[in-house]
Amino acid sequence: MAGTIGGWHEALSVASAWGKSLPLTTLLADAIHHAEAGVAVTQSQEALTAKHLERLSLSPGFTETLLLNGQVPREGERLRQPRLAATLKRLADAGLDDFYRGELATSMARDLEAVGSPLRLADFHAYRAQRVTPLEVTLQDATLYNLPAPTQGMASLMILGIYERLKATEPNGFDHLHGLIEATKRAFIKRDQNITDPGRLPTPLQALLSEESIGREAAYIDPQRALPWPHEPAPGDTIWMGTVDNEGRAVSFIQSIYWEFGSGVVLSESGVLWQNRGISFSLNPDDLRGLAPGRKPFHTLNPALAKFNDGRTMVYGTMGGEGQPQTQAAVFSRYALHGMPLQQAITAPRWLLGRTWGETSTNLKLENRFDDALVTALATADHDVEVLPEAFSDTMGHAGGIVHHPDGLIESTTRAATAARLAYRIRLNIKAYKTLDSGVLGQVEARVLRQGCRK
């Protein structure tokens, strides 16, 4: 069952308790406008539609909704979704609960049954979003929070808990990357042994984040050699968003339809592109994540939040399946444990242990901005290294972070691949001409990243 709309409803009830919630007509106005007037097709949308067209064209509703005149939409063309606009208007007028217990629910249940889904109206009626107690791990200077099962939030927290015990003296060198990569392996092993439907957990996840448990995992790590990694990951696609207001109330938010186009099924009446999260179930009933009625599938979504001992609050995150906890660890460790400025912590080169979009390889992928000597050192330590040909590759996902300081100052920054690549190329060109000093160069790069320029 799709849960995001119920999550919005629950979040608005929290905001109502603050006395400052906005009406749905205001909150959904921009989405309605963009569905009606259209949005510009992005480079990645064009590429991914073309890549998966053979399979997606077999999915009910996809061709008439997400193609233009039967063709793959080209970058910059306008894509309109009038049925989705009508659905959003219905939610604005009737309320979000209509998605589960109103006319919209009846419509979607009818369409789902027509295309062969086992979901029925009773499943819509039964759904309720839940408020849960987050998992947490305490570091020397901050307490980190993330979501419990069925998410991989435990793994995100464990990586940083382990790494603090191995902490390198400097960021972005061998000890930093090797430590985080090996901590990731230990955390993923525990994740895959333990995280499933919340009612079937073999071990309480908070117990896995105890001082003793994290200490044991850290002790398994060889500071000079990589653990062999025959791990089999699952593909997926996700977005992350964060916000902080002037009173310090913070949100770290993530949602996903799993594959780039979810199930590929667009419901005929509502225009809703249905998600594909259920693919995380196993069809072996004896497996930890075996499919059965009422169970929740494992998923990779894990929005992160940190509260520092000095009063700062930080929300941070990324899209990217198995890359999410790794990028979180890179960003947080650079900023919080090694003192890098927030923008530099996010813009610095990244790595990914595991799968990339549309691929199943599990090796260690590095951006080509890493120093050659570091790449060689990682390979010598038995890491199965692959250097990607493009700087600021989409393979590493995007990322963002916001920090609220006790005096009210708010820092926010992001790494969108297109703008970052442009800034990187401008930096290379300016350095080649040697006409600007490093201070001016940094200002140019920062401005490009802020504005997301493409010209």
ABEGO torsion letter per residue (X at the ends): XBAAAAAAAAAAAAAAAAGABBBAAAAAAAAAAAAAAEBBBBAAAAAAAAAAAAAAAABBGAAAAABBGGBBBBBGBBBBBAAAAAAAAAAAAAEAAAAAABAAAAAAAAAAAAAGBABBAAAAAABBBBBBBBBBBBBAABBBBBBBOABAAAAAAAAAAAAAAABBABBGBAAAAAAAAAAAAAAAAAAAAABBBAAABABBAAAAABAAAAAAAAAABBAABBBBBABBBBBBBBBBBBBBBAAGBBBBBBBBAGBAAEAGBBBAAAGBBBBAAAAABBABAABAABBBBGBBBBBABBBBBBBBAAGBBBBBEBBGEAAAAAAAAAAAAAAAAAGBBAAAAAABBBBBBEBBBGBABABBBBBAABBAAAAAAAAAAGBBBBBBABBGBAAAEBBBBBBBBAAGBBBBBBBBAAAAAAAAAAAAAAAAAGABBAAAAAAAAAAAAAAGBAX
